[in-house]
């Protein structure tokens, strides 16, 4: 668990970079810390295939573990349509294109603040 919110934002940026490493699409970071006690940040991306979803999830998990941060929970890895990786303060969502449209997290969490990763550094 990460205690400092600016550190949480830096980790969200790191996760976004990991997604980009594996060619994820439509990466969005949503600050929800004022809206829910579930987490502080959602990092969302779209994958074009199940192998790509697996590669993105594995890459994020490996890179975060190398920083000493282990996921509390991993869900959806069996079917690779929507993979959720829970790091307590950050919840990562890797969607197939169809699931991203169906669940529409940006609409669901429209009261959250979209974080511009370029503004973090």
Backbone bond lengths (Angstrom), bond angles and torsions (degrees), N, CA, C in turn:
res aa  C-N    CA-C-N  psi(-1)  N-CA   C-N-CA  omega(-1)  CA-C   N-CA-C  phi
1 X - - - 1.455 - - 1.531 108.79 -
2 X 1.302 115.55 138.45 1.462 122.28 -178.27 1.522 107.78 -103.63
3 X 1.336 117.24 130.54 1.459 120.79 -173.70 1.525 114.58 -90.01
4 X 1.311 118.80 -36.39 1.456 123.31 -173.33 1.536 110.32 -93.03
5 X 1.353 117.24 127.98 1.465 119.74 -175.28 1.530 112.50 -63.40
6 X 1.319 118.67 -35.92 1.473 119.21 178.21 1.528 110.10 -65.66
7 X 1.322 117.02 -32.25 1.466 120.64 174.94 1.523 110.45 -68.62
8 X 1.327 116.75 -37.69 1.466 121.21 176.76 1.528 109.45 -60.44
9 X 1.322 116.58 -44.05 1.466 120.34 178.56 1.526 111.68 -62.68
10 X 1.324 117.01 -40.35 1.473 120.84 177.69 1.529 110.55 -63.06
11 X 1.327 116.86 -40.06 1.466 119.96 178.07 1.529 110.72 -67.57
12 X 1.330 117.48 -35.98 1.467 120.63 175.84 1.526 110.46 -62.99
13 X 1.322 115.67 -39.64 1.465 120.11 176.52 1.529 110.15 -63.42
14 X 1.320 116.93 -42.99 1.457 121.90 178.95 1.534 110.40 -60.63
15 X 1.323 116.69 -43.94 1.465 121.36 178.68 1.523 109.93 -63.01
16 X 1.323 117.06 -41.35 1.469 120.93 177.58 1.525 110.95 -60.48
17 X 1.338 116.02 -41.11 1.469 120.04 177.56 1.523 111.02 -64.29
18 X 1.330 116.97 -38.10 1.465 120.77 176.11 1.522 110.62 -62.26
19 X 1.324 116.19 -40.16 1.469 120.52 177.31 1.526 110.23 -61.99
20 X 1.317 115.65 -45.36 1.467 120.02 178.80 1.522 111.86 -62.03
21 X 1.326 117.10 -36.08 1.464 121.21 177.28 1.522 111.42 -53.90
22 X 1.326 116.16 -32.79 1.462 121.85 -177.94 1.525 112.51 -106.60
23 X 1.334 115.48 20.43 1.477 122.98 172.65 1.523 114.48 64.10
24 X 1.336 116.92 33.59 1.461 120.71 174.84 1.525 109.22 -65.07
25 X 1.321 115.99 154.29 1.460 122.37 -178.73 1.527 110.76 -111.31
26 X 1.328 115.54 158.04 1.472 122.68 169.48 1.532 113.39 50.79
27 X 1.312 116.54 50.52 1.466 120.44 -179.21 1.528 109.45 -74.19
28 X 1.335 114.56 128.92 1.459 121.38 179.49 1.523 108.39 -132.91
29 X 1.316 115.70 136.12 1.462 122.15 175.23 1.525 107.19 -114.04
30 X 1.328 116.19 124.18 1.465 121.14 -178.30 1.529 109.35 -119.31
31 X 1.315 115.36 123.81 1.463 122.95 176.43 1.529 107.36 -85.07
32 X 1.328 116.69 114.34 1.468 121.41 -179.03 1.531 111.49 -120.39
33 X 1.329 116.93 14.50 1.466 119.13 -172.77 1.532 113.60 -64.07
34 X 1.333 118.05 -23.00 1.465 120.55 176.43 1.531 112.59 -88.28
35 X 1.339 117.00 -5.65 1.459 121.16 -173.99 1.523 114.39 -106.90
36 X 1.320 116.53 -24.58 1.460 119.62 -174.14 1.520 110.22 -150.81
37 X 1.326 115.43 157.35 1.464 120.39 173.78 1.523 111.13 -95.94
38 X 1.339 117.00 0.93 1.461 121.01 -179.00 1.521 112.50 -66.71
39 X 1.324 116.29 -40.63 1.457 122.23 -176.12 1.519 108.83 -165.86
40 X 1.313 116.29 175.25 1.465 120.96 176.22 1.522 112.21 -101.09
41 X 1.321 116.17 -36.73 1.464 121.53 -171.37 1.524 110.16 -137.35
42 X 1.321 116.09 139.43 1.462 122.64 165.87 1.517 107.28 -107.18
43 X 1.325 116.68 133.40 1.460 121.66 170.62 1.524 105.49 -116.46
44 X 1.327 115.05 118.99 1.461 121.52 -171.07 1.524 109.31 -120.85
45 X 1.334 115.98 140.46 1.461 119.48 173.36 1.519 109.79 -147.14
46 X 1.322 114.55 168.76 1.458 122.38 176.76 1.514 108.62 -115.47
47 X 1.324 114.64 141.09 1.455 122.78 176.56 1.525 108.61 -115.98
48 X 1.312 116.04 148.61 1.469 120.52 -178.16 1.522 114.26 -92.39
49 X 1.337 117.60 -7.50 1.470 119.67 -179.44 1.524 109.57 -161.97
50 X 1.325 115.83 163.46 1.462 119.68 177.37 1.529 112.32 -63.74
51 X 1.350 118.95 -42.30 1.471 117.39 176.49 1.533 112.49 -60.85
52 X 1.324 117.28 -36.54 1.462 119.73 178.16 1.527 110.25 -68.11
53 X 1.326 117.87 -40.72 1.466 121.42 177.49 1.522 110.06 -58.27
54 X 1.319 116.32 -46.28 1.470 121.27 178.60 1.528 110.25 -61.60
55 X 1.319 117.12 -43.76 1.468 120.90 -179.89 1.528 111.44 -62.87
56 X 1.335 117.13 -41.96 1.475 121.01 179.25 1.528 109.79 -64.16
57 X 1.329 116.80 -49.07 1.468 121.17 -178.73 1.531 110.85 -61.18
58 X 1.321 116.88 -46.22 1.460 120.91 -179.53 1.532 111.31 -63.02
59 X 1.316 116.28 -41.61 1.464 121.25 -178.52 1.537 110.73 -64.95
60 X 1.314 116.38 -46.15 1.471 120.19 177.60 1.523 110.23 -60.13
61 X 1.327 116.72 -48.45 1.470 120.65 -178.30 1.519 111.31 -60.25
62 X 1.316 116.91 -44.81 1.466 121.72 -179.54 1.536 111.52 -63.54
63 X 1.330 116.16 -46.55 1.474 120.75 -178.14 1.530 111.20 -67.42
64 X 1.319 117.44 -39.09 1.462 119.95 178.94 1.537 110.59 -68.65
65 X 1.330 117.20 -39.72 1.473 119.98 176.71 1.523 110.75 -61.80
66 X 1.340 116.28 -36.25 1.473 118.91 179.32 1.533 111.33 -65.61
67 X 1.336 116.82 -18.95 1.467 122.24 176.24 1.535 111.23 -96.45
68 X 1.328 116.37 5.21 1.459 120.64 179.35 1.516 114.11 84.15
69 X 1.334 117.97 14.46 1.465 121.84 -178.73 1.532 109.53 -112.58
70 X 1.312 115.67 112.55 1.454 121.56 -179.04 1.527 109.52 -105.29
71 X 1.308 115.81 138.90 1.467 120.64 179.16 1.525 110.54 -62.20
72 X 1.328 114.96 140.58 1.461 120.32 174.73 1.519 110.86 -78.92
73 X 1.338 115.00 -29.60 1.458 119.78 -175.95 1.529 109.23 -155.91
74 X 1.304 115.83 142.26 1.463 123.21 175.27 1.516 107.36 -129.25
75 X 1.318 116.30 128.53 1.455 120.56 -176.80 1.521 110.32 -134.77
76 X 1.328 116.89 144.65 1.456 121.59 175.24 1.516 114.89 86.84
77 X 1.318 116.88 4.94 1.464 120.79 -176.93 1.529 111.57 -69.68
78 X 1.326 116.64 -21.88 1.461 120.95 -178.15 1.533 112.04 -69.97
79 X 1.348 117.11 -41.50 1.462 119.41 -176.88 1.526 113.57 -106.12
80 X 1.332 117.66 -13.33 1.469 124.11 173.66 1.531 114.35 58.15
81 X 1.333 116.86 27.45 1.461 120.63 176.52 1.533 110.45 -92.01
82 X 1.328 115.36 -37.53 1.462 123.10 175.65 1.521 106.02 -147.33
83 X 1.309 116.84 108.23 1.460 121.39 178.91 1.523 107.75 -103.04
84 X 1.325 115.64 129.02 1.452 123.04 177.94 1.523 107.72 -115.05
85 X 1.319 115.93 128.10 1.460 121.40 176.16 1.524 107.23 -121.12
86 X 1.328 116.21 118.11 1.466 122.26 -174.25 1.527 110.47 -101.23
87 X 1.338 115.37 116.34 1.456 122.24 174.73 1.530 111.03 -110.05
88 X 1.318 117.65 27.52 1.466 125.57 -178.28 1.527 111.07 70.11
89 X 1.320 118.71 -76.21 1.465 120.94 -179.09 1.517 113.17 -76.17
90 X 1.329 116.51 -19.77 1.462 122.03 -179.88 1.520 107.98 -130.18
91 X 1.322 115.84 130.32 1.457 120.56 173.54 1.525 107.17 -116.83
92 X 1.326 114.71 123.46 1.457 122.53 -178.11 1.527 108.38 -96.53
93 X 1.333 116.07 134.36 1.457 122.35 176.75 1.527 107.94 -123.48
94 X 1.324 116.59 121.57 1.459 122.36 175.81 1.526 106.46 -115.89
95 X 1.327 115.53 111.42 1.459 121.68 -174.15 1.516 112.12 -108.13
96 X 1.340 115.61 148.00 1.459 120.14 162.45 1.530 106.11 -70.57
97 X 1.304 117.19 163.89 1.471 119.95 -179.03 1.522 111.43 -60.22
98 X 1.336 117.71 -41.81 1.462 121.40 -178.95 1.535 111.56 -66.14
99 X 1.320 116.32 -44.74 1.469 119.94 -179.73 1.526 111.60 -67.13
100 X 1.311 116.64 -35.87 1.480 119.71 178.61 1.525 109.65 -61.01
101 X 1.323 116.51 -43.36 1.470 119.76 178.72 1.524 110.90 -66.68
102 X 1.330 116.77 -43.00 1.456 121.37 -175.95 1.532 111.76 -64.95
103 X 1.335 117.33 -49.16 1.460 120.71 -175.53 1.525 113.25 -80.99
104 X 1.305 118.46 -25.68 1.470 123.90 172.72 1.535 112.51 41.73
105 X 1.326 114.51 61.51 1.470 120.98 -177.59 1.528 112.70 -58.17
106 X 1.316 117.12 -34.19 1.461 119.78 179.94 1.528 111.31 -63.23
107 X 1.326 117.31 -36.67 1.459 121.03 176.36 1.521 110.27 -73.61
108 X 1.327 116.18 -42.73 1.458 121.38 -178.80 1.535 111.54 -60.93
109 X 1.330 116.50 -37.71 1.463 122.22 -179.50 1.525 110.69 -110.77
110 X 1.323 116.45 38.06 1.472 121.95 -176.43 1.530 112.99 -61.30
111 X 1.315 118.11 -22.64 1.469 120.85 178.27 1.534 111.90 -79.13
112 X 1.326 116.08 -10.54 1.465 120.16 176.71 1.515 110.19 -75.27
113 X 1.317 115.46 165.52 1.462 121.07 -179.10 1.525 108.80 -99.13
114 X 1.323 116.52 123.30 1.459 120.76 174.26 1.528 107.19 -71.27
115 X 1.318 115.81 125.31 1.464 121.57 -178.34 1.519 108.85 -96.41
116 X 1.310 115.50 126.39 1.468 121.11 174.81 1.520 106.79 -84.47
117 X 1.319 116.14 112.99 1.465 120.98 -176.36 1.528 111.04 -57.27
118 X 1.299 117.83 -33.86 1.473 121.34 -179.63 1.535 111.52 -62.20
119 X 1.337 116.74 -25.03 1.467 120.86 -178.85 1.534 112.32 -82.05
120 X 1.324 117.97 -11.74 1.456 120.91 -176.06 1.523 111.44 -75.19
121 X 1.312 117.02 -42.84 1.470 120.93 -174.01 1.491 114.27 -74.11
